[in-house]
Amino acid sequence: MSMFECEDLFDYLAEQNDRHARTTSWWRINDLVARESIAALRPQFDALAPFPFGPVGSTTFPYFQMGAIDSLDLFGLDELILFSFYWRNRDRYRNVADIGANIGLHSVILGKMGMDVTSYEPDPVHLAELRRNLAANSLDQVSVVPHAVNTDGGSVEFTRVVGNTTGSHISGAKENPYGELERFNVPATSIGDAIEGKSLVKMDVEGYEARLLLALQDSDFATMDIVGEIGSEVNARSIFERFAGTKVHLFSQKKNWHPAKSLNDMPSSYREGSVFLSCKSEMPWE
């Protein structure tokens, strides 16, 4: 049986939260199993056919190439771990913002769990695929906003990394973007407007996360949690120093979701997992 056919997949992953650091043998073994399982489903992706996906059931997610990365790469263990967190908290979080939605896998999964989702994605190519994936899964409760999210709205220059469009970003968010680049202006929604009324925010903004998080007030976290990646050591330091000594805790996958007590505890790239920002005393895995 494929990992994805197991109806208790997300419960199993959630129950192993004290092993989620990418340095554990548990992580390495299960990441390999996840990659082998999704590779075996390639024929369904190519045929636009649904496949079984844990407790959310039949899911359609057509194969899509994004330069060196493709849609199969979006099903790595770290993503499955976040899906397991969503599943465990599907009754806690009802209104969700997916900031940096890409082609929509998180939006699809959140929507299939019954949450009301607002997806922000500025790249027109990704937007078209995002909308196709939502339609294929009949997810009318997911709203798509064709905007980037920045600190003050308006418009912003966007850099598309042609060789790996998952690395596309607001211009200036990365010091040395590589390969062929295309730059164009896109509309933007301010982070304040994007989080309004949301209980959970998934943030994957390719190096722009520090600017967004530093624009928030501690009070914003009274009824909202944020989960996402940190793209650099500079951003990790800025975020750690910003929230040190506040009521906002930084729960680090690098530390098996324990609070980051020092800068070294913070992830500084996707290779070290995600961070969860919350006023909760612990990350809710139960």
C-alpha positions as CSV (number, residue, x, y, z in Angstrom):
1,M,0.0,0.0,0.0
2,S,1.2,3.5,-0.9
3,M,1.8,6.0,1.9
4,F,-0.9,8.2,0.4
5,E,-3.5,5.4,0.5
6,C,-3.4,5.3,4.3
7,E,-6.4,7.0,5.8
8,D,-4.6,7.6,9.0
9,L,-1.6,9.1,7.3
10,F,-1.9,12.6,8.8
11,D,-2.7,11.3,12.3
12,Y,0.4,9.1,12.1
13,L,2.6,12.0,11.0
14,A,1.2,14.4,13.7
15,E,1.8,11.8,16.4
16,Q,5.5,11.8,15.5
17,N,5.9,15.5,16.0
18,D,8.9,15.0,18.3
19,R,10.8,13.5,15.3
20,H,10.0,16.1,12.7
21,A,13.5,17.7,12.6
22,R,15.2,16.9,9.2
23,T,18.2,15.6,11.1
24,T,16.4,12.6,12.6
25,S,16.6,9.1,11.1
26,W,12.8,9.0,11.2
27,W,12.6,12.1,9.0
28,R,15.1,10.7,6.4
29,I,13.3,7.3,6.2
30,N,9.8,8.8,5.9
31,D,11.0,11.4,3.3
32,L,12.3,8.6,1.1
33,V,9.0,6.7,1.5
34,A,7.0,9.8,0.6
35,R,9.1,10.5,-2.5
36,E,8.8,6.9,-3.7
37,S,5.0,6.9,-3.0
38,I,4.4,10.1,-5.0
39,A,6.6,8.9,-7.9
40,A,4.4,5.8,-8.2
41,L,1.4,8.1,-8.6
42,R,2.9,9.9,-11.7
43,P,0.5,8.0,-14.1
44,Q,-2.5,9.5,-12.3
45,F,-0.9,13.0,-12.4
46,D,-0.3,12.6,-16.2
47,A,-3.8,11.3,-16.8
48,L,-5.4,14.1,-14.8
49,A,-6.9,11.3,-12.7
50,P,-7.7,11.5,-8.9
51,F,-5.5,9.7,-6.5
52,P,-6.1,8.7,-2.8
53,F,-4.6,11.1,-0.4
54,G,-4.9,10.1,3.3
55,P,-8.0,11.2,5.1
56,V,-8.9,14.0,2.6
57,G,-9.6,11.2,0.1
58,S,-9.7,11.5,-3.7
59,T,-7.6,14.4,-4.9
60,T,-6.7,15.6,-8.4
61,F,-3.4,17.4,-8.9
62,P,-2.2,17.3,-12.6
63,Y,1.5,17.0,-13.4
64,F,3.0,20.5,-13.9
65,Q,6.6,21.5,-14.7
66,M,8.1,24.5,-13.0
67,G,11.6,24.5,-14.5
68,A,13.8,22.2,-12.5
69,I,11.0,21.5,-10.1
70,D,7.7,19.8,-10.8
71,S,4.4,19.2,-9.0
72,L,5.7,15.8,-7.7
73,D,8.3,17.7,-5.7
74,L,5.6,19.5,-3.7
75,F,4.7,16.3,-1.9
76,G,7.9,16.0,0.2
77,L,7.7,15.0,3.8
78,D,7.9,18.6,5.2
79,E,4.7,19.4,3.2
80,L,3.0,16.3,4.5
81,I,3.9,17.3,8.0
82,L,2.2,20.6,7.6
83,F,-0.8,18.9,6.1
84,S,-0.9,16.7,9.2
85,F,-0.9,19.9,11.3
86,Y,-3.8,21.3,9.3
87,W,-5.7,18.1,9.8
88,R,-5.2,18.0,13.5
89,N,-6.4,21.6,13.7
90,R,-9.2,21.6,11.2
91,D,-11.7,22.5,13.8
92,R,-9.5,25.2,15.3
93,Y,-8.7,27.1,12.1
94,R,-11.6,28.1,9.9
95,N,-10.4,31.1,7.9
96,V,-7.0,30.7,6.4
97,A,-4.7,32.8,4.2
98,D,-2.3,31.0,1.8
99,I,0.3,33.6,1.1
100,G,2.5,32.5,-1.8
101,A,0.1,29.8,-2.9
102,N,2.2,28.7,-5.9
103,I,0.0,26.2,-7.9
104,G,-2.2,25.6,-5.0
105,L,-1.4,22.4,-3.2
106,H,-1.8,23.8,0.3
107,S,-5.0,25.6,-0.8
108,V,-6.4,22.4,-2.2
109,I,-5.6,20.4,1.0
110,L,-6.9,23.2,3.3
111,G,-10.1,23.5,1.2
112,K,-10.7,19.7,1.2
113,M,-10.4,19.9,5.0
114,G,-13.4,22.3,5.0
115,M,-11.6,25.5,5.7
116,D,-12.3,28.8,4.0
117,V,-9.1,29.8,2.2
118,T,-7.9,33.0,0.5
119,S,-5.0,32.2,-1.8
120,Y,-2.5,34.9,-2.8
121,E,-0.4,34.3,-5.9
122,P,1.0,36.9,-8.3
123,D,2.6,34.9,-11.0
124,P,0.1,34.6,-13.9
125,V,1.4,31.2,-15.0
126,H,1.0,29.8,-11.5
127,L,-2.3,31.4,-11.1
128,A,-3.7,29.6,-14.1
129,E,-2.6,26.3,-12.7
130,L,-3.8,27.2,-9.2
131,R,-7.3,27.9,-10.6
132,R,-7.3,24.7,-12.6
133,N,-6.4,22.6,-9.5
134,L,-9.1,24.2,-7.4
135,A,-11.7,23.6,-10.2
136,A,-10.5,20.0,-10.5
137,N,-11.3,19.5,-6.8
138,S,-14.5,21.5,-6.8
139,L,-13.3,23.9,-4.2
140,D,-15.6,26.9,-4.5
141,Q,-14.8,28.0,-0.9
142,V,-11.2,28.9,-1.9
143,S,-10.9,32.5,-3.1
144,V,-8.0,33.5,-5.3
145,V,-6.4,36.9,-5.1
146,P,-4.0,37.5,-8.0
147,H,-1.7,39.7,-5.9
148,A,1.6,39.6,-4.1
149,V,1.5,40.4,-0.4
150,N,3.8,43.2,0.8
151,T,3.9,45.7,3.6
152,D,1.7,48.4,2.2
153,G,-0.3,47.3,-0.9
154,G,-0.2,49.1,-4.2
155,S,2.0,47.3,-6.7
156,V,5.4,45.8,-6.6
157,E,8.0,44.4,-9.0
158,F,8.0,40.6,-9.2
159,T,11.0,38.4,-10.3
160,R,10.2,35.2,-12.0
161,V,13.0,32.6,-11.8
162,V,12.5,30.8,-15.1
163,G,14.6,27.8,-14.3
164,N,12.7,27.2,-11.0
165,T,9.5,29.2,-10.7
166,T,9.0,28.0,-7.1
167,G,11.8,30.4,-6.3
168,S,10.1,33.4,-7.9
169,H,9.8,36.4,-5.5
170,I,9.2,40.0,-4.9
171,S,12.2,41.8,-6.4
172,G,14.9,42.5,-3.8
173,A,13.8,39.7,-1.4
174,K,16.8,37.6,-2.6
175,E,20.3,39.0,-2.9
176,N,21.5,37.0,-5.8
177,P,18.7,35.3,-7.8
178,Y,20.2,32.9,-10.3
179,G,19.6,32.0,-13.9
180,E,17.2,33.5,-16.4
181,L,15.0,36.1,-14.8
182,E,11.8,37.9,-15.9
183,R,10.7,41.0,-14.1
184,F,7.2,42.6,-14.2
185,N,4.9,44.6,-12.0
186,V,2.1,42.9,-10.1
187,P,-0.7,44.3,-7.8
188,A,-0.1,43.8,-4.1
189,T,-2.2,43.4,-1.0
190,S,-0.8,44.7,2.3
191,I,0.0,42.1,5.0
192,G,-2.5,43.8,7.3
193,D,-5.4,43.3,4.9
194,A,-4.3,39.8,4.0
195,I,-4.4,38.6,7.6
196,E,-7.6,40.4,8.6
197,G,-10.1,37.9,10.1
198,K,-7.7,34.9,9.6
199,S,-7.0,32.4,12.3
200,L,-4.1,30.7,10.4
201,V,-1.7,32.0,7.8
202,K,0.6,29.8,5.7
203,M,3.4,32.0,4.4
204,D,5.9,30.9,1.7
205,V,7.2,34.2,0.2
206,E,10.7,33.3,-0.8
207,G,12.8,35.7,1.3
208,Y,10.2,38.4,1.9
209,E,9.0,36.8,5.2
210,A,11.0,39.0,7.5
211,R,9.6,42.2,6.1
212,L,6.1,40.9,6.4
213,L,6.5,39.5,9.9
214,L,8.3,42.6,11.2
215,A,5.3,44.7,9.9
216,L,2.9,42.9,12.3
217,Q,2.1,43.9,15.8
218,D,2.2,41.4,18.8
219,S,-1.6,41.9,19.1
220,D,-2.1,40.5,15.6
221,F,-1.2,37.1,17.1
222,A,-4.0,37.2,19.7
223,T,-6.3,35.2,17.4
224,M,-3.9,34.2,14.6
225,D,-1.1,31.8,14.0
226,I,1.5,31.7,11.2
227,V,3.4,28.8,9.7
228,G,6.0,29.1,7.0
229,E,9.6,29.0,5.8
230,I,12.5,31.3,6.5
231,G,14.7,31.9,3.5
232,S,18.1,33.2,4.9
233,E,20.2,33.6,8.0
234,V,19.6,37.3,7.9
235,N,15.9,36.8,8.0
236,A,16.2,34.2,10.7
237,R,18.1,36.7,12.9
238,S,15.7,39.6,12.2
239,I,12.6,37.5,13.1
240,F,14.3,36.0,16.2
241,E,15.3,39.4,17.5
242,R,11.9,40.9,16.7
243,F,10.0,38.4,18.8
244,A,12.5,37.7,21.6
245,G,11.0,38.6,24.9
246,T,7.5,39.0,23.5
247,K,4.4,36.8,24.0
248,V,4.8,35.5,20.4
249,H,6.7,32.1,20.5
250,L,8.7,30.8,17.6
251,F,8.2,27.0,17.4
252,S,11.0,25.5,15.2
253,Q,10.8,22.3,13.2
254,K,14.6,22.3,13.5
255,K,14.0,21.7,17.3
256,N,11.1,19.2,16.8
257,W,8.6,22.2,17.2
258,H,10.0,23.3,20.6
259,P,10.4,27.1,21.1
260,A,13.6,28.6,19.6
261,K,15.7,29.7,22.5
262,S,18.6,30.9,20.5
263,L,19.3,32.0,16.9
264,N,20.8,28.6,16.2
265,D,17.5,27.0,16.9
266,M,15.9,28.9,14.0
267,P,15.6,27.5,10.5
268,S,17.3,29.6,8.0
269,S,16.3,27.9,4.8
270,Y,13.7,25.3,3.6
271,R,16.4,22.7,4.2
272,E,15.8,23.1,8.0
273,G,12.0,23.1,7.9
274,S,9.4,25.6,9.0
275,V,8.6,27.8,11.9
276,F,5.3,28.3,13.7
277,L,4.6,31.7,15.3
278,S,1.9,31.8,18.0
279,C,1.0,33.1,21.4
280,K,0.0,29.6,22.3
281,S,2.2,28.0,25.0
282,E,2.9,25.0,22.7
283,M,2.2,24.0,19.1
284,P,-1.1,22.2,19.1
285,W,-0.5,18.8,17.7
286,E,-3.1,16.9,19.8
